[in-house]
Amino acid sequence: MSEMQKRRSANREMCPFCGAPIRPIPIPPGGKIRFGKYDWFVLDNQPDRMLIVTEKVIEHRPYHHEEAAITWEACDMRRYLNGEFFESFDESDRARILEVTNENHDNPWYGTPGGNPTKDRIFLLSIDEIVKYFGDSGQIKTRYMYPSPWGDWCKDEFLPWIDDEFNVNRRAVDDTGVVQNCWLRSVGANEYCVANIMGFCGNGFDQGGIMISGICDLEDGHFKFDGKGGIDKPFGIRPAMWLKK
């Protein structure tokens, strides 16, 4: 039996892709429900409605079909979630999905305009909602400063992400248990960037961190925010919705 098989047989939590030990993602206090074809975490439970988000990344999709100045209001992802994805639920389930007005705030660190409020039935969570429902360490207001203890690889005063004790709550995995990068709906460091939850498989310090800047490139020791990034596949999505009880 290989070492990988031995570890699996011992029921140890581990990444099936790289073999790195991983901690299970905690279920939020609101618990978990089944709705449609997916399992959902309950983030907010009110007398007549609840806010839910898929337990796992359900698919990988581009945020928009081209590199462009874009906000949640005009992106392909919003059209897909409120169109094709919404229509994938049966009639009785669709009747329970509430249309709500979402605020799309400016980026809290870079001031990039977030765009107009939108009316959505299905949406991605924002930076504010991630902090509210998965844990707030205060880093959204007090940014983490460098220099780095790992060397002079970043010459900026601040890192462009939140890395804290709530990483494990925010991590997103697919059906195989592999940690995935996951889109948010918030704008990043400029109008070409979109914030995301980080999911670097096997890298223990930043799984679940909030990339406030969005996709960025490191050049000459400084982070460059050009909206391009170097990813080999689209980020994952975890749709959210307000559901009528």
ChimeraX commands (.cxc) that place a marker at each C-alpha (Angstrom):
marker #1 position 0.00,0.00,0.00 radius 0.5
marker #1 position 1.35,3.42,-0.94 radius 0.5
marker #1 position 1.85,6.14,1.66 radius 0.5
marker #1 position -1.03,8.06,0.10 radius 0.5
marker #1 position -3.34,5.04,0.45 radius 0.5
marker #1 position -2.23,4.48,4.06 radius 0.5
marker #1 position -3.10,8.02,4.98 radius 0.5
marker #1 position -6.48,7.77,3.28 radius 0.5
marker #1 position -7.20,4.49,5.03 radius 0.5
marker #1 position -6.51,6.19,8.37 radius 0.5
marker #1 position -9.26,8.71,7.53 radius 0.5
marker #1 position -6.91,11.64,7.85 radius 0.5
marker #1 position -8.07,14.92,6.37 radius 0.5
marker #1 position -5.86,15.54,3.35 radius 0.5
marker #1 position -5.93,17.07,-0.08 radius 0.5
marker #1 position -6.49,14.33,-2.69 radius 0.5
marker #1 position -4.61,16.44,-5.24 radius 0.5
marker #1 position -1.34,17.21,-3.45 radius 0.5
marker #1 position -1.57,15.03,-0.32 radius 0.5
marker #1 position -1.18,17.96,2.10 radius 0.5
marker #1 position -3.03,17.59,5.42 radius 0.5
marker #1 position -6.03,19.91,5.56 radius 0.5
marker #1 position -8.50,20.82,8.27 radius 0.5
marker #1 position -12.20,20.29,7.60 radius 0.5
marker #1 position -14.17,23.46,6.88 radius 0.5
marker #1 position -16.42,24.26,9.86 radius 0.5
marker #1 position -20.18,24.36,9.31 radius 0.5
marker #1 position -21.51,27.85,10.19 radius 0.5
marker #1 position -23.72,28.24,13.29 radius 0.5
marker #1 position -26.81,28.35,11.02 radius 0.5
marker #1 position -26.15,24.81,9.87 radius 0.5
marker #1 position -26.54,23.21,6.44 radius 0.5
marker #1 position -29.56,22.49,4.23 radius 0.5
marker #1 position -30.30,20.75,0.94 radius 0.5
marker #1 position -31.93,22.90,-1.74 radius 0.5
marker #1 position -32.21,21.96,-5.39 radius 0.5
marker #1 position -29.21,19.84,-6.35 radius 0.5
marker #1 position -26.79,21.33,-3.81 radius 0.5
marker #1 position -25.90,21.48,-0.14 radius 0.5
marker #1 position -25.92,25.01,1.28 radius 0.5
marker #1 position -24.56,26.72,4.39 radius 0.5
marker #1 position -27.06,28.95,6.21 radius 0.5
marker #1 position -25.35,32.29,6.93 radius 0.5
marker #1 position -28.27,34.41,8.15 radius 0.5
marker #1 position -31.52,33.02,9.56 radius 0.5
marker #1 position -34.44,35.44,9.87 radius 0.5
marker #1 position -38.10,34.71,10.71 radius 0.5
marker #1 position -39.24,34.71,7.07 radius 0.5
marker #1 position -36.05,34.12,5.10 radius 0.5
marker #1 position -32.48,32.84,5.21 radius 0.5
marker #1 position -29.26,33.69,3.40 radius 0.5
marker #1 position -27.56,30.60,2.00 radius 0.5
marker #1 position -24.36,29.91,0.05 radius 0.5
marker #1 position -23.28,26.63,-1.55 radius 0.5
marker #1 position -21.15,24.48,0.72 radius 0.5
marker #1 position -18.66,23.87,-2.09 radius 0.5
marker #1 position -17.47,25.35,-5.34 radius 0.5
marker #1 position -20.03,24.03,-7.82 radius 0.5
marker #1 position -18.26,24.97,-11.07 radius 0.5
marker #1 position -15.54,27.13,-12.61 radius 0.5
marker #1 position -16.53,30.10,-14.78 radius 0.5
marker #1 position -14.93,33.33,-16.02 radius 0.5
marker #1 position -16.24,36.45,-14.30 radius 0.5
marker #1 position -16.56,38.14,-17.69 radius 0.5
marker #1 position -15.84,37.11,-21.29 radius 0.5
marker #1 position -13.07,39.67,-21.80 radius 0.5
marker #1 position -10.60,41.76,-19.84 radius 0.5
marker #1 position -12.52,44.99,-19.35 radius 0.5
marker #1 position -13.44,47.63,-16.81 radius 0.5
marker #1 position -16.38,45.87,-15.18 radius 0.5
marker #1 position -18.55,45.85,-12.07 radius 0.5
marker #1 position -20.98,43.26,-10.77 radius 0.5
marker #1 position -23.90,45.08,-12.42 radius 0.5
marker #1 position -22.65,44.47,-15.98 radius 0.5
marker #1 position -20.63,41.24,-15.72 radius 0.5
marker #1 position -21.36,37.92,-17.41 radius 0.5
marker #1 position -21.36,36.14,-14.05 radius 0.5
marker #1 position -24.39,38.10,-12.84 radius 0.5
marker #1 position -26.30,37.40,-16.05 radius 0.5
marker #1 position -25.50,33.70,-15.81 radius 0.5
marker #1 position -26.52,33.33,-12.16 radius 0.5
marker #1 position -29.79,35.25,-12.57 radius 0.5
marker #1 position -30.53,33.62,-15.91 radius 0.5
marker #1 position -29.38,30.10,-16.78 radius 0.5
marker #1 position -28.49,29.08,-13.23 radius 0.5
marker #1 position -31.75,30.42,-11.76 radius 0.5
marker #1 position -33.72,28.61,-14.45 radius 0.5
marker #1 position -32.01,25.31,-13.56 radius 0.5
marker #1 position -34.17,25.12,-10.40 radius 0.5
marker #1 position -37.66,23.67,-10.68 radius 0.5
marker #1 position -40.70,25.93,-10.50 radius 0.5
marker #1 position -41.45,25.41,-6.83 radius 0.5
marker #1 position -37.84,26.11,-5.84 radius 0.5
marker #1 position -37.66,29.22,-8.04 radius 0.5
marker #1 position -40.73,30.57,-6.22 radius 0.5
marker #1 position -38.76,30.50,-2.96 radius 0.5
marker #1 position -35.74,32.43,-4.27 radius 0.5
marker #1 position -36.26,36.08,-3.30 radius 0.5
marker #1 position -35.21,39.06,-5.37 radius 0.5
marker #1 position -33.18,41.42,-3.20 radius 0.5
marker #1 position -31.32,44.70,-3.63 radius 0.5
marker #1 position -27.58,44.23,-3.18 radius 0.5
marker #1 position -25.29,47.11,-2.31 radius 0.5
marker #1 position -21.99,46.98,-4.21 radius 0.5
marker #1 position -19.61,49.00,-2.09 radius 0.5
marker #1 position -16.37,50.59,-3.22 radius 0.5
marker #1 position -13.22,48.59,-2.52 radius 0.5
marker #1 position -12.37,49.20,1.16 radius 0.5
marker #1 position -8.61,49.52,0.61 radius 0.5
marker #1 position -8.22,50.92,-2.88 radius 0.5
marker #1 position -11.41,52.97,-3.27 radius 0.5
marker #1 position -12.33,51.44,-6.64 radius 0.5
marker #1 position -16.01,52.26,-7.36 radius 0.5
marker #1 position -18.20,49.22,-6.82 radius 0.5
marker #1 position -21.02,50.35,-9.07 radius 0.5
marker #1 position -24.76,50.72,-8.64 radius 0.5
marker #1 position -26.98,48.68,-6.32 radius 0.5
marker #1 position -28.40,45.66,-8.16 radius 0.5
marker #1 position -31.56,43.60,-7.91 radius 0.5
marker #1 position -30.54,39.95,-7.81 radius 0.5
marker #1 position -32.07,36.59,-7.08 radius 0.5
marker #1 position -28.73,34.76,-7.10 radius 0.5
marker #1 position -25.38,36.44,-6.53 radius 0.5
marker #1 position -21.84,36.05,-5.25 radius 0.5
marker #1 position -20.95,37.25,-1.77 radius 0.5
marker #1 position -19.14,40.57,-1.33 radius 0.5
marker #1 position -16.06,41.37,0.74 radius 0.5
marker #1 position -18.33,42.90,3.41 radius 0.5
marker #1 position -20.53,39.81,3.57 radius 0.5
marker #1 position -17.57,37.44,3.78 radius 0.5
marker #1 position -16.19,39.40,6.73 radius 0.5
marker #1 position -19.62,39.62,8.39 radius 0.5
marker #1 position -20.57,35.96,8.11 radius 0.5
marker #1 position -17.24,34.10,8.24 radius 0.5
marker #1 position -15.34,36.10,10.85 radius 0.5
marker #1 position -13.86,39.56,11.35 radius 0.5
marker #1 position -10.31,39.83,12.67 radius 0.5
marker #1 position -10.22,43.61,12.19 radius 0.5
marker #1 position -7.78,43.42,9.27 radius 0.5
marker #1 position -10.33,45.04,6.95 radius 0.5
marker #1 position -9.65,48.27,8.91 radius 0.5
marker #1 position -6.11,47.60,10.11 radius 0.5
marker #1 position -4.12,46.22,7.21 radius 0.5
marker #1 position -1.29,43.73,7.63 radius 0.5
marker #1 position 2.10,45.40,7.15 radius 0.5
marker #1 position 5.40,44.09,5.83 radius 0.5
marker #1 position 8.41,43.49,5.66 radius 0.5
marker #1 position 7.90,39.78,5.35 radius 0.5
marker #1 position 9.66,37.34,7.69 radius 0.5
marker #1 position 10.14,35.05,4.64 radius 0.5
marker #1 position 12.40,37.40,2.73 radius 0.5
marker #1 position 12.37,40.51,0.58 radius 0.5
marker #1 position 9.86,39.25,-1.99 radius 0.5
marker #1 position 7.36,42.06,-1.43 radius 0.5
marker #1 position 8.45,45.69,-1.33 radius 0.5
marker #1 position 4.99,47.13,-0.71 radius 0.5
marker #1 position 4.11,48.45,2.75 radius 0.5
marker #1 position 0.91,46.39,2.92 radius 0.5
marker #1 position -0.08,43.01,1.58 radius 0.5
marker #1 position -3.11,43.03,-0.75 radius 0.5
marker #1 position -4.96,40.28,1.12 radius 0.5
marker #1 position -6.44,39.43,4.51 radius 0.5
marker #1 position -4.74,36.45,6.16 radius 0.5
marker #1 position -6.15,35.64,9.60 radius 0.5
marker #1 position -7.55,33.02,11.95 radius 0.5
marker #1 position -10.77,32.83,9.90 radius 0.5
marker #1 position -9.10,31.49,6.75 radius 0.5
marker #1 position -10.39,27.99,7.48 radius 0.5
marker #1 position -13.99,29.24,7.63 radius 0.5
marker #1 position -13.72,30.91,4.22 radius 0.5
marker #1 position -11.93,28.18,2.30 radius 0.5
marker #1 position -13.79,26.73,-0.65 radius 0.5
marker #1 position -13.29,23.18,-1.90 radius 0.5
marker #1 position -14.70,21.25,-4.85 radius 0.5
marker #1 position -16.28,17.78,-4.73 radius 0.5
marker #1 position -12.84,16.13,-4.54 radius 0.5
marker #1 position -11.78,18.18,-1.52 radius 0.5
marker #1 position -9.26,20.30,-3.42 radius 0.5
marker #1 position -9.08,23.91,-2.21 radius 0.5
marker #1 position -10.10,26.33,-4.97 radius 0.5
marker #1 position -9.80,30.02,-5.77 radius 0.5
marker #1 position -13.31,31.47,-5.60 radius 0.5
marker #1 position -14.80,34.69,-7.03 radius 0.5
marker #1 position -16.48,37.40,-4.96 radius 0.5
marker #1 position -18.64,40.10,-6.55 radius 0.5
marker #1 position -16.62,43.02,-5.15 radius 0.5
marker #1 position -14.26,45.09,-7.27 radius 0.5
marker #1 position -10.53,44.81,-6.69 radius 0.5
marker #1 position -7.65,47.28,-6.76 radius 0.5
marker #1 position -8.87,48.80,-10.01 radius 0.5
marker #1 position -11.83,48.46,-12.37 radius 0.5
marker #1 position -10.16,45.51,-14.13 radius 0.5
marker #1 position -9.84,43.39,-10.98 radius 0.5
marker #1 position -12.33,41.35,-8.95 radius 0.5
marker #1 position -11.81,40.29,-5.34 radius 0.5
marker #1 position -11.63,36.60,-4.51 radius 0.5
marker #1 position -11.06,33.97,-1.84 radius 0.5
marker #1 position -7.64,32.40,-2.24 radius 0.5
marker #1 position -7.24,28.66,-2.62 radius 0.5
marker #1 position -3.62,27.71,-3.23 radius 0.5
marker #1 position -3.64,23.98,-2.71 radius 0.5
marker #1 position -0.92,22.74,-0.36 radius 0.5
marker #1 position 0.10,26.23,0.75 radius 0.5
marker #1 position -0.69,26.32,4.42 radius 0.5
marker #1 position -0.65,30.04,5.16 radius 0.5
marker #1 position -3.16,31.54,2.76 radius 0.5
marker #1 position -5.92,29.07,1.98 radius 0.5
marker #1 position -9.08,31.03,2.57 radius 0.5
marker #1 position -7.45,34.45,2.61 radius 0.5
marker #1 position -9.44,37.35,1.10 radius 0.5
marker #1 position -7.61,38.79,-1.92 radius 0.5
marker #1 position -8.89,42.37,-1.56 radius 0.5
marker #1 position -6.89,43.52,-4.60 radius 0.5
marker #1 position -8.21,40.83,-6.92 radius 0.5
marker #1 position -5.88,39.09,-9.35 radius 0.5
marker #1 position -2.49,40.76,-9.32 radius 0.5
marker #1 position 1.03,40.21,-10.62 radius 0.5
marker #1 position 4.23,40.73,-8.64 radius 0.5
marker #1 position 6.80,42.70,-10.62 radius 0.5
marker #1 position 10.13,44.03,-9.32 radius 0.5
marker #1 position 9.00,43.26,-5.79 radius 0.5
marker #1 position 5.83,45.36,-6.06 radius 0.5
marker #1 position 2.29,44.22,-6.74 radius 0.5
marker #1 position 1.03,45.32,-10.16 radius 0.5
marker #1 position -2.74,45.53,-10.56 radius 0.5
marker #1 position -3.38,45.17,-14.29 radius 0.5
marker #1 position -6.31,42.76,-14.15 radius 0.5
marker #1 position -4.51,40.02,-16.09 radius 0.5
marker #1 position -3.19,37.55,-13.56 radius 0.5
marker #1 position -1.70,34.15,-14.36 radius 0.5
marker #1 position -4.36,31.52,-13.70 radius 0.5
marker #1 position -4.68,28.24,-15.58 radius 0.5
marker #1 position -8.48,27.98,-15.27 radius 0.5
marker #1 position -11.36,30.24,-14.25 radius 0.5
marker #1 position -11.95,30.66,-10.52 radius 0.5
marker #1 position -14.72,28.72,-8.82 radius 0.5
marker #1 position -18.16,30.01,-7.84 radius 0.5
marker #1 position -20.27,29.59,-4.71 radius 0.5
marker #1 position -23.69,31.08,-5.50 radius 0.5
marker #1 position -25.66,32.75,-2.70 radius 0.5
marker #1 position -29.33,33.66,-2.37 radius 0.5
marker #1 position -32.02,34.74,0.09 radius 0.5
marker #1 position -34.50,31.89,0.40 radius 0.5
marker #1 position -38.13,32.22,1.54 radius 0.5
marker #1 position -39.00,29.89,4.40 radius 0.5
marker link #1:1,2 radius 0.2
marker link #1:2,3 radius 0.2
marker link #1:3,4 radius 0.2
marker link #1:4,5 radius 0.2
marker link #1:5,6 radius 0.2
marker link #1:6,7 radius 0.2
marker link #1:7,8 radius 0.2
marker link #1:8,9 radius 0.2
marker link #1:9,10 radius 0.2
marker link #1:10,11 radius 0.2
marker link #1:11,12 radius 0.2
marker link #1:12,13 radius 0.2
marker link #1:13,14 radius 0.2
marker link #1:14,15 radius 0.2
marker link #1:15,16 radius 0.2
marker link #1:16,17 radius 0.2
marker link #1:17,18 radius 0.2
marker link #1:18,19 radius 0.2
marker link #1:19,20 radius 0.2
marker link #1:20,21 radius 0.2
marker link #1:21,22 radius 0.2
marker link #1:22,23 radius 0.2
marker link #1:23,24 radius 0.2
marker link #1:24,25 radius 0.2
marker link #1:25,26 radius 0.2
marker link #1:26,27 radius 0.2
marker link #1:27,28 radius 0.2
marker link #1:28,29 radius 0.2
marker link #1:29,30 radius 0.2
marker link #1:30,31 radius 0.2
marker link #1:31,32 radius 0.2
marker link #1:32,33 radius 0.2
marker link #1:33,34 radius 0.2
marker link #1:34,35 radius 0.2
marker link #1:35,36 radius 0.2
marker link #1:36,37 radius 0.2
marker link #1:37,38 radius 0.2
marker link #1:38,39 radius 0.2
marker link #1:39,40 radius 0.2
marker link #1:40,41 radius 0.2
marker link #1:41,42 radius 0.2
marker link #1:42,43 radius 0.2
marker link #1:43,44 radius 0.2
marker link #1:44,45 radius 0.2
marker link #1:45,46 radius 0.2
marker link #1:46,47 radius 0.2
marker link #1:47,48 radius 0.2
marker link #1:48,49 radius 0.2
marker link #1:49,50 radius 0.2
marker link #1:50,51 radius 0.2
marker link #1:51,52 radius 0.2
marker link #1:52,53 radius 0.2
marker link #1:53,54 radius 0.2
marker link #1:54,55 radius 0.2
marker link #1:55,56 radius 0.2
marker link #1:56,57 radius 0.2
marker link #1:57,58 radius 0.2
marker link #1:58,59 radius 0.2
marker link #1:59,60 radius 0.2
marker link #1:60,61 radius 0.2
marker link #1:61,62 radius 0.2
marker link #1:62,63 radius 0.2
marker link #1:63,64 radius 0.2
marker link #1:64,65 radius 0.2
marker link #1:65,66 radius 0.2
marker link #1:66,67 radius 0.2
marker link #1:67,68 radius 0.2
marker link #1:68,69 radius 0.2
marker link #1:69,70 radius 0.2
marker link #1:70,71 radius 0.2
marker link #1:71,72 radius 0.2
marker link #1:72,73 radius 0.2
marker link #1:73,74 radius 0.2
marker link #1:74,75 radius 0.2
marker link #1:75,76 radius 0.2
marker link #1:76,77 radius 0.2
marker link #1:77,78 radius 0.2
marker link #1:78,79 radius 0.2
marker link #1:79,80 radius 0.2
marker link #1:80,81 radius 0.2
marker link #1:81,82 radius 0.2
marker link #1:82,83 radius 0.2
marker link #1:83,84 radius 0.2
marker link #1:84,85 radius 0.2
marker link #1:85,86 radius 0.2
marker link #1:86,87 radius 0.2
marker link #1:87,88 radius 0.2
marker link #1:88,89 radius 0.2
marker link #1:89,90 radius 0.2
marker link #1:90,91 radius 0.2
marker link #1:91,92 radius 0.2
marker link #1:92,93 radius 0.2
marker link #1:93,94 radius 0.2
marker link #1:94,95 radius 0.2
marker link #1:95,96 radius 0.2
marker link #1:96,97 radius 0.2
marker link #1:97,98 radius 0.2
marker link #1:98,99 radius 0.2
marker link #1:99,100 radius 0.2
marker link #1:100,101 radius 0.2
marker link #1:101,102 radius 0.2
marker link #1:102,103 radius 0.2
marker link #1:103,104 radius 0.2
marker link #1:104,105 radius 0.2
marker link #1:105,106 radius 0.2
marker link #1:106,107 radius 0.2
marker link #1:107,108 radius 0.2
marker link #1:108,109 radius 0.2
marker link #1:109,110 radius 0.2
marker link #1:110,111 radius 0.2
marker link #1:111,112 radius 0.2
marker link #1:112,113 radius 0.2
marker link #1:113,114 radius 0.2
marker link #1:114,115 radius 0.2
marker link #1:115,116 radius 0.2
marker link #1:116,117 radius 0.2
marker link #1:117,118 radius 0.2
marker link #1:118,119 radius 0.2
marker link #1:119,120 radius 0.2
marker link #1:120,121 radius 0.2
marker link #1:121,122 radius 0.2
marker link #1:122,123 radius 0.2
marker link #1:123,124 radius 0.2
marker link #1:124,125 radius 0.2
marker link #1:125,126 radius 0.2
marker link #1:126,127 radius 0.2
marker link #1:127,128 radius 0.2
marker link #1:128,129 radius 0.2
marker link #1:129,130 radius 0.2
marker link #1:130,131 radius 0.2
marker link #1:131,132 radius 0.2
marker link #1:132,133 radius 0.2
marker link #1:133,134 radius 0.2
marker link #1:134,135 radius 0.2
marker link #1:135,136 radius 0.2
marker link #1:136,137 radius 0.2
marker link #1:137,138 radius 0.2
marker link #1:138,139 radius 0.2
marker link #1:139,140 radius 0.2
marker link #1:140,141 radius 0.2
marker link #1:141,142 radius 0.2
marker link #1:142,143 radius 0.2
marker link #1:143,144 radius 0.2
marker link #1:144,145 radius 0.2
marker link #1:145,146 radius 0.2
marker link #1:146,147 radius 0.2
marker link #1:147,148 radius 0.2
marker link #1:148,149 radius 0.2
marker link #1:149,150 radius 0.2
marker link #1:150,151 radius 0.2
marker link #1:151,152 radius 0.2
marker link #1:152,153 radius 0.2
marker link #1:153,154 radius 0.2
marker link #1:154,155 radius 0.2
marker link #1:155,156 radius 0.2
marker link #1:156,157 radius 0.2
marker link #1:157,158 radius 0.2
marker link #1:158,159 radius 0.2
marker link #1:159,160 radius 0.2
marker link #1:160,161 radius 0.2
marker link #1:161,162 radius 0.2
marker link #1:162,163 radius 0.2
marker link #1:163,164 radius 0.2
marker link #1:164,165 radius 0.2
marker link #1:165,166 radius 0.2
marker link #1:166,167 radius 0.2
marker link #1:167,168 radius 0.2
marker link #1:168,169 radius 0.2
marker link #1:169,170 radius 0.2
marker link #1:170,171 radius 0.2
marker link #1:171,172 radius 0.2
marker link #1:172,173 radius 0.2
marker link #1:173,174 radius 0.2
marker link #1:174,175 radius 0.2
marker link #1:175,176 radius 0.2
marker link #1:176,177 radius 0.2
marker link #1:177,178 radius 0.2
marker link #1:178,179 radius 0.2
marker link #1:179,180 radius 0.2
marker link #1:180,181 radius 0.2
marker link #1:181,182 radius 0.2
marker link #1:182,183 radius 0.2
marker link #1:183,184 radius 0.2
marker link #1:184,185 radius 0.2
marker link #1:185,186 radius 0.2
marker link #1:186,187 radius 0.2
marker link #1:187,188 radius 0.2
marker link #1:188,189 radius 0.2
marker link #1:189,190 radius 0.2
marker link #1:190,191 radius 0.2
marker link #1:191,192 radius 0.2
marker link #1:192,193 radius 0.2
marker link #1:193,194 radius 0.2
marker link #1:194,195 radius 0.2
marker link #1:195,196 radius 0.2
marker link #1:196,197 radius 0.2
marker link #1:197,198 radius 0.2
marker link #1:198,199 radius 0.2
marker link #1:199,200 radius 0.2
marker link #1:200,201 radius 0.2
marker link #1:201,202 radius 0.2
marker link #1:202,203 radius 0.2
marker link #1:203,204 radius 0.2
marker link #1:204,205 radius 0.2
marker link #1:205,206 radius 0.2
marker link #1:206,207 radius 0.2
marker link #1:207,208 radius 0.2
marker link #1:208,209 radius 0.2
marker link #1:209,210 radius 0.2
marker link #1:210,211 radius 0.2
marker link #1:211,212 radius 0.2
marker link #1:212,213 radius 0.2
marker link #1:213,214 radius 0.2
marker link #1:214,215 radius 0.2
marker link #1:215,216 radius 0.2
marker link #1:216,217 radius 0.2
marker link #1:217,218 radius 0.2
marker link #1:218,219 radius 0.2
marker link #1:219,220 radius 0.2
marker link #1:220,221 radius 0.2
marker link #1:221,222 radius 0.2
marker link #1:222,223 radius 0.2
marker link #1:223,224 radius 0.2
marker link #1:224,225 radius 0.2
marker link #1:225,226 radius 0.2
marker link #1:226,227 radius 0.2
marker link #1:227,228 radius 0.2
marker link #1:228,229 radius 0.2
marker link #1:229,230 radius 0.2
marker link #1:230,231 radius 0.2
marker link #1:231,232 radius 0.2
marker link #1:232,233 radius 0.2
marker link #1:233,234 radius 0.2
marker link #1:234,235 radius 0.2
marker link #1:235,236 radius 0.2
marker link #1:236,237 radius 0.2
marker link #1:237,238 radius 0.2
marker link #1:238,239 radius 0.2
marker link #1:239,240 radius 0.2
marker link #1:240,241 radius 0.2
marker link #1:241,242 radius 0.2
marker link #1:242,243 radius 0.2
marker link #1:243,244 radius 0.2
marker link #1:244,245 radius 0.2
view
